[in-house]
């Protein structure tokens, strides 16, 4: 869905996904290393990506964010809130695509900013997610944010996906950086 939610924390900003961002997202999604823990969808063409974007902007059940650096505005990643229903939503589809941005905590910071938008602006009370057991960087971010494991199930590419969740109270108790997040 086209939205206007934005958040910032120190040098990191999440803002609405724009049409000008989708080619970069397509490149990242086609990168087998970056997408190895995402559900397989095959190679994405520019035409497929544009069609996806046109469908995305009219889908009221998903919000995509671009992750940028406030000093230069360069898009370094993306994430989404989706499956929004009755105060529950899923968060994920997180990719830090810029190799120079890996290992800097952007996944965690972006996750917390998006969830804070969800709690404050979308009346979400509870978030869920799925993460492949081998995705160590993502698991570290999710555990740091306070997510707890609920169960595991087989993943289509092998191994297991871990289903995790957190409620608003636990999230706010665990993530003191929310006091320094600015939401527009």
Backbone bond lengths (Angstrom), bond angles and torsions (degrees), N, CA, C in turn:
res aa  C-N    CA-C-N  psi(-1)  N-CA   C-N-CA  omega(-1)  CA-C   N-CA-C  phi
1 X - - - 1.442 - - 1.522 107.85 -
2 X 1.290 115.98 140.27 1.455 119.06 172.20 1.525 106.74 -68.49
3 X 1.303 115.77 129.56 1.461 120.79 -179.53 1.520 108.56 -141.02
4 X 1.311 116.31 173.22 1.464 120.54 -178.02 1.529 112.11 -121.38
5 X 1.322 117.80 11.27 1.460 120.66 -176.88 1.525 111.11 -72.11
6 X 1.313 113.95 135.44 1.450 122.88 178.99 1.510 108.82 -140.65
7 X 1.317 116.68 148.40 1.458 120.87 174.67 1.516 108.99 -145.00
8 X 1.331 114.65 151.98 1.462 119.18 177.14 1.525 109.46 -138.23
9 X 1.317 113.21 148.94 1.458 122.20 175.28 1.523 106.54 -148.14
10 X 1.320 115.85 116.45 1.457 121.93 -175.54 1.531 109.39 52.25
11 X 1.342 118.02 -118.73 1.467 121.09 -176.20 1.528 113.64 -94.67
12 X 1.341 117.85 3.95 1.459 120.99 -176.25 1.518 111.09 -107.30
13 X 1.322 115.92 136.92 1.465 122.72 178.32 1.522 108.00 -128.39
14 X 1.329 115.54 138.70 1.464 119.26 164.57 1.517 105.82 -112.76
15 X 1.319 115.20 137.28 1.455 121.87 -177.97 1.521 108.37 -142.19
16 X 1.327 117.76 167.73 1.460 119.02 -179.95 1.530 111.98 -58.06
17 X 1.311 115.51 143.25 1.456 121.50 172.88 1.520 108.03 -65.81
18 X 1.316 116.93 131.04 1.459 122.48 179.30 1.524 109.59 -112.75
19 X 1.306 115.17 160.18 1.467 120.16 179.95 1.523 110.83 -56.33
20 X 1.326 117.24 -36.57 1.465 120.09 -178.85 1.536 112.86 -66.61
21 X 1.350 117.93 -14.13 1.466 122.39 -179.80 1.519 113.49 -89.06
22 X 1.325 117.60 -15.53 1.467 118.62 -166.98 1.520 114.39 -71.77
23 X 1.323 118.21 -27.04 1.471 118.76 177.92 1.531 110.26 -67.07
24 X 1.318 116.55 -40.18 1.458 120.24 177.21 1.533 110.22 -63.80
25 X 1.335 116.55 -42.63 1.472 120.11 176.83 1.526 110.83 -60.04
26 X 1.322 116.51 -40.49 1.469 121.07 179.79 1.530 110.40 -62.34
27 X 1.311 116.25 -44.24 1.466 120.91 179.11 1.532 110.12 -60.63
28 X 1.320 116.31 -46.25 1.462 119.89 179.34 1.518 111.31 -62.74
29 X 1.333 116.97 -43.79 1.474 121.43 -177.59 1.527 110.91 -65.30
30 X 1.328 116.58 -30.66 1.473 120.67 177.88 1.528 112.75 -80.94
31 X 1.311 117.76 -10.08 1.456 122.29 178.58 1.529 108.29 -78.44
32 X 1.320 116.83 114.49 1.471 120.79 -174.07 1.527 112.86 -62.27
33 X 1.304 117.79 -28.46 1.468 119.68 178.88 1.524 110.41 -74.22
34 X 1.332 116.97 -45.05 1.467 120.22 -179.58 1.521 112.70 -68.85
35 X 1.320 117.52 -30.26 1.466 120.57 -175.45 1.527 113.73 -103.01
36 X 1.316 117.81 10.80 1.466 119.97 -174.32 1.524 113.48 -62.25
37 X 1.326 118.43 -23.52 1.460 120.44 -179.91 1.528 112.67 -102.52
38 X 1.323 117.31 5.03 1.463 121.46 178.12 1.526 109.02 -95.89
39 X 1.307 115.68 156.26 1.464 119.68 177.73 1.524 109.08 -60.52
40 X 1.329 117.93 132.35 1.469 120.84 -176.54 1.532 111.71 -67.77
41 X 1.338 115.25 134.44 1.467 119.80 177.37 1.523 111.76 -132.70
42 X 1.308 117.94 2.93 1.459 120.80 -179.68 1.522 111.67 83.48
43 X 1.325 114.63 176.99 1.467 120.83 -179.14 1.526 109.93 -69.20
44 X 1.326 115.74 134.34 1.461 122.03 -178.35 1.523 108.88 -102.14
45 X 1.323 116.40 125.31 1.463 121.90 176.76 1.523 109.11 -87.60
46 X 1.343 118.31 162.59 1.470 119.84 175.42 1.536 112.05 -57.13
47 X 1.329 116.65 -36.52 1.471 119.94 179.75 1.532 110.64 -66.96
48 X 1.312 116.73 -40.87 1.464 120.76 177.64 1.523 110.44 -63.58
49 X 1.333 116.63 -40.38 1.462 120.70 -178.94 1.522 110.44 -65.85
50 X 1.321 117.65 -41.86 1.462 121.06 178.60 1.532 110.45 -64.05
51 X 1.309 116.96 -42.38 1.477 120.42 177.60 1.530 109.77 -61.81
52 X 1.340 116.44 -43.92 1.465 120.71 177.16 1.534 110.25 -57.22
53 X 1.333 116.90 -46.02 1.462 120.81 -177.88 1.528 110.79 -62.50
54 X 1.312 117.24 -42.74 1.478 120.54 179.34 1.523 110.78 -61.92
55 X 1.310 117.33 -38.02 1.469 120.73 176.16 1.528 111.24 -71.22
56 X 1.322 115.53 -38.96 1.466 120.40 179.59 1.524 111.56 -58.85
57 X 1.311 118.63 -46.34 1.475 120.14 -173.74 1.527 113.54 -65.94
58 X 1.333 117.24 -17.03 1.469 118.55 177.44 1.532 112.42 -104.55
59 X 1.326 117.24 0.54 1.467 121.96 -179.92 1.530 109.02 -90.41
60 X 1.311 117.30 109.98 1.468 121.77 -177.82 1.516 113.88 -77.51
61 X 1.306 117.11 6.23 1.446 121.17 -174.97 1.530 113.98 -108.86
62 X 1.345 116.71 10.19 1.463 119.67 -178.65 1.526 110.26 -149.82
63 X 1.320 115.75 136.91 1.463 122.48 175.89 1.522 107.54 -123.58
64 X 1.316 116.54 118.96 1.458 121.18 174.42 1.524 109.43 -99.05
65 X 1.319 114.99 144.66 1.459 122.35 176.52 1.515 109.13 -124.42
66 X 1.318 116.09 144.34 1.455 122.28 168.00 1.518 106.90 -96.73
67 X 1.308 115.88 140.86 1.462 121.98 177.98 1.524 106.90 -101.21
68 X 1.327 116.46 124.84 1.460 120.48 -178.29 1.521 111.04 -130.42
69 X 1.313 113.71 166.41 1.458 122.41 174.32 1.522 107.33 -98.88
70 X 1.312 117.92 130.39 1.464 120.44 -175.18 1.527 113.65 -69.48
71 X 1.324 117.80 -19.41 1.459 118.75 -178.60 1.525 112.69 -76.83
72 X 1.336 117.43 -33.50 1.463 118.78 -178.53 1.529 113.86 -128.73
73 X 1.335 117.96 -6.25 1.460 121.45 177.84 1.510 115.39 71.99
74 X 1.322 117.68 7.88 1.465 121.09 -178.63 1.531 109.89 -71.54
75 X 1.318 116.28 133.78 1.460 122.01 178.49 1.532 108.19 -76.31
76 X 1.332 115.06 125.13 1.460 120.63 -178.00 1.525 112.47 -115.79
77 X 1.345 117.08 -9.23 1.451 119.77 -178.84 1.516 111.57 -175.57
78 X 1.339 114.38 -175.33 1.457 120.46 179.22 1.524 109.98 -154.06
79 X 1.325 115.50 161.09 1.458 122.26 174.89 1.516 108.93 -159.06
80 X 1.343 116.48 169.20 1.461 119.75 -175.77 1.519 111.99 -145.12
81 X 1.332 113.73 152.80 1.460 123.64 166.84 1.523 104.74 -110.72
82 X 1.332 117.58 130.31 1.463 119.25 -175.73 1.533 110.22 -152.18
83 X 1.331 115.03 173.25 1.460 119.81 -179.00 1.510 112.04 64.36
84 X 1.315 117.45 32.73 1.463 122.82 -175.48 1.524 109.73 -71.40
85 X 1.341 115.67 121.23 1.458 119.99 -179.39 1.523 110.27 -162.63
86 X 1.316 116.24 125.30 1.472 122.32 174.01 1.529 113.34 52.08
87 X 1.321 117.31 44.49 1.455 121.55 176.39 1.513 115.25 80.72
88 X 1.319 117.10 4.91 1.461 121.84 179.67 1.523 108.22 -120.23
89 X 1.331 116.54 141.01 1.468 121.07 177.22 1.514 109.03 -147.17
90 X 1.314 114.44 160.97 1.448 121.00 173.93 1.523 107.73 -104.55
91 X 1.298 116.13 146.47 1.461 120.70 175.85 1.522 107.58 -124.69
92 X 1.307 116.29 142.57 1.448 119.29 -179.79 1.503 112.28 165.20
93 X 1.348 115.31 -145.70 1.459 122.58 -175.28 1.535 109.67 54.54
94 X 1.319 114.98 32.94 1.466 120.74 -176.24 1.527 109.56 -82.43
95 X 1.310 114.37 127.19 1.462 120.76 173.67 1.531 107.50 -135.32
96 X 1.311 116.19 125.71 1.459 121.19 167.12 1.529 103.24 -100.45
97 X 1.318 115.73 98.17 1.454 121.48 -171.00 1.513 114.77 -84.20
98 X 1.313 116.74 -26.92 1.456 121.00 -178.90 1.527 109.27 -78.04
99 X 1.335 118.67 114.29 1.470 120.55 -177.20 1.530 113.34 -57.96
100 X 1.326 118.09 -31.13 1.466 120.41 179.97 1.524 112.21 -72.07
101 X 1.325 117.05 -12.48 1.462 121.80 -179.94 1.517 113.30 -97.14
102 X 1.326 117.41 -3.40 1.467 120.45 179.63 1.529 110.28 -69.29
103 X 1.324 114.91 145.57 1.462 120.40 175.05 1.511 115.25 75.95
104 X 1.319 117.97 15.52 1.466 121.18 -178.25 1.525 113.14 -110.26
105 X 1.333 116.76 8.00 1.461 120.31 178.17 1.521 114.58 80.95
106 X 1.334 117.69 11.41 1.467 120.19 -178.04 1.524 112.39 -66.48
107 X 1.332 117.35 -32.90 1.459 120.24 177.66 1.517 110.88 -61.08
108 X 1.327 116.30 -48.20 1.464 121.29 179.38 1.524 111.11 -62.87
109 X 1.312 117.31 -51.29 1.470 121.05 -177.34 1.527 110.62 -60.71
110 X 1.315 117.36 -44.21 1.466 121.42 -179.94 1.526 111.19 -65.13
111 X 1.321 115.98 -41.64 1.458 121.73 177.01 1.527 110.33 -57.76
112 X 1.311 116.86 -49.72 1.469 121.28 -178.05 1.527 110.66 -64.37
113 X 1.331 117.76 -41.24 1.472 119.64 178.64 1.526 111.24 -62.78
114 X 1.332 116.91 -45.08 1.469 120.12 -179.65 1.526 110.59 -64.28
115 X 1.313 117.01 -41.86 1.464 119.45 179.39 1.529 111.15 -65.30
116 X 1.320 117.00 -38.17 1.461 119.65 178.52 1.531 110.27 -63.86
117 X 1.328 117.47 -38.81 1.465 120.82 173.43 1.524 109.20 -59.91
118 X 1.327 116.53 -45.08 1.462 120.48 179.15 1.517 112.59 -58.84
119 X 1.316 116.81 -45.76 1.461 120.22 -179.63 1.533 111.98 -68.53
120 X 1.331 116.99 -43.96 1.466 120.84 -176.21 1.521 114.62 -78.64
121 X 1.324 117.14 -39.56 1.464 120.11 -170.45 1.528 114.55 -107.00
122 X 1.322 117.66 -23.38 1.465 120.55 -173.50 1.528 112.85 -111.95
123 X 1.333 116.80 4.05 1.474 122.31 178.83 1.531 112.72 58.73
124 X 1.315 116.20 34.82 1.463 121.09 175.96 1.523 107.85 -83.39
125 X 1.318 115.83 136.88 1.463 122.07 179.22 1.522 112.60 -109.91
126 X 1.345 116.53 -15.22 1.459 120.83 -168.65 1.522 108.64 -154.46
127 X 1.331 117.27 129.12 1.462 122.22 176.87 1.526 110.18 -113.24
128 X 1.324 114.54 145.74 1.457 121.72 172.98 1.525 108.10 -124.62
129 X 1.327 116.29 165.62 1.462 121.35 174.06 1.515 108.81 -162.38
130 X 1.304 115.37 165.08 1.465 123.12 173.29 1.519 107.62 -125.27
131 X 1.322 116.46 136.41 1.461 120.66 -179.06 1.523 109.59 -141.15
132 X 1.319 116.12 133.04 1.461 119.71 177.49 1.527 109.16 -64.62
133 X 1.308 115.70 140.12 1.464 121.50 -177.00 1.525 113.24 -60.27
134 X 1.334 118.03 -25.04 1.462 121.27 -179.59 1.525 113.31 -89.33
135 X 1.312 117.93 -4.67 1.460 121.65 -178.72 1.537 108.79 -83.94
136 X 1.310 114.62 75.76 1.460 122.15 -171.90 1.523 112.54 -60.37
137 X 1.328 118.22 -43.57 1.463 120.85 -178.80 1.526 110.86 -62.06
138 X 1.325 117.18 -44.94 1.466 120.66 179.75 1.528 110.56 -65.87
139 X 1.324 116.96 -45.52 1.467 119.92 179.63 1.526 111.21 -58.10
140 X 1.319 115.80 -40.54 1.465 119.98 178.62 1.535 110.36 -59.76
141 X 1.345 116.43 -44.02 1.467 120.49 178.82 1.520 111.60 -64.61
142 X 1.333 116.52 -43.59 1.461 120.47 -177.43 1.525 111.57 -66.48
143 X 1.312 116.82 -41.79 1.462 120.23 177.67 1.527 110.83 -66.35
144 X 1.315 116.52 -40.64 1.466 120.67 177.67 1.527 110.94 -60.94
145 X 1.344 116.65 -36.52 1.467 120.99 179.08 1.523 111.90 -74.40
146 X 1.347 117.22 -13.68 1.457 120.49 176.84 1.513 115.95 106.89
147 X 1.331 118.06 4.31 1.458 120.53 177.95 1.524 109.49 -64.35
148 X 1.339 115.97 146.30 1.453 121.56 175.60 1.523 109.59 -122.34
149 X 1.312 114.92 149.86 1.462 120.96 -178.83 1.522 110.17 -74.42
150 X 1.340 115.62 135.38 1.463 121.87 176.25 1.528 110.75 -105.00
151 X 1.327 116.29 -45.17 1.462 120.25 178.95 1.527 109.27 -166.56
152 X 1.316 115.93 177.39 1.468 122.61 177.79 1.524 108.46 -129.88
153 X 1.326 114.94 149.09 1.460 120.19 174.03 1.528 108.98 -143.71
154 X 1.317 115.68 158.00 1.461 120.57 -179.67 1.521 110.82 -61.29
155 X 1.324 115.61 141.72 1.463 122.32 177.02 1.516 108.05 -101.56
156 X 1.312 116.49 142.75 1.466 122.50 -174.80 1.533 113.06 -57.29
157 X 1.345 118.22 -31.05 1.467 121.70 -179.42 1.530 112.25 -92.55
158 X 1.326 117.15 3.60 1.463 120.93 -178.59 1.513 111.37 111.29
159 X 1.309 115.66 157.28 1.452 120.96 -178.02 1.524 110.95 75.29
160 X 1.312 114.75 -159.74 1.466 120.50 -176.45 1.527 111.32 -127.27
161 X 1.319 113.77 148.88 1.454 121.27 169.48 1.519 107.17 -101.30
162 X 1.313 115.19 139.79 1.456 121.28 178.82 1.521 107.56 -101.71
163 X 1.334 116.35 125.12 1.463 120.94 174.52 1.520 107.17 -89.17
164 X 1.337 115.43 129.36 1.458 121.43 -176.59 1.521 109.40 -130.73
165 X 1.342 115.62 160.47 1.464 119.24 178.13 1.524 110.29 -154.54
166 X 1.335 113.58 165.23 1.463 121.50 175.66 1.522 108.57 -158.91
167 X 1.326 116.22 145.57 1.458 119.76 175.16 1.529 109.95 -100.40
168 X 1.304 115.33 168.91 1.464 121.89 -175.73 1.529 112.00 -58.81
169 X 1.319 117.00 -43.42 1.460 121.35 -178.12 1.531 111.13 -61.45
170 X 1.331 116.90 -49.84 1.474 120.79 -179.78 1.530 110.97 -63.33
171 X 1.334 116.25 -40.25 1.459 121.07 178.72 1.529 110.80 -59.67
172 X 1.319 116.65 -49.14 1.471 120.21 -177.08 1.520 111.87 -68.44
173 X 1.315 117.15 -31.08 1.460 121.32 177.44 1.530 111.12 -69.47
174 X 1.331 117.56 -37.00 1.465 122.64 -173.93 1.511 115.23 -85.95
175 X 1.339 117.84 -23.18 1.468 120.59 -169.15 1.523 111.08 -116.87
176 X 1.314 115.13 84.72 1.464 119.34 -177.10 1.527 112.59 -68.54
177 X 1.325 118.07 -15.48 1.475 119.00 178.89 1.526 111.63 -66.26
178 X 1.334 117.71 -15.45 1.472 119.14 -179.21 1.528 111.21 -60.63
179 X 1.329 117.07 -24.42 1.467 120.38 178.09 1.526 112.45 -67.48
180 X 1.320 116.66 -20.16 1.459 121.29 -178.08 1.539 113.03 -110.34
181 X 1.330 116.30 9.31 1.466 120.75 176.64 1.513 108.87 -88.26
182 X 1.316 116.20 133.03 1.464 121.49 177.97 1.520 107.93 -107.37
183 X 1.333 116.05 122.06 1.457 121.64 -179.01 1.517 109.24 -110.19
184 X 1.331 115.37 135.43 1.476 121.28 174.84 1.509 108.97 -112.51
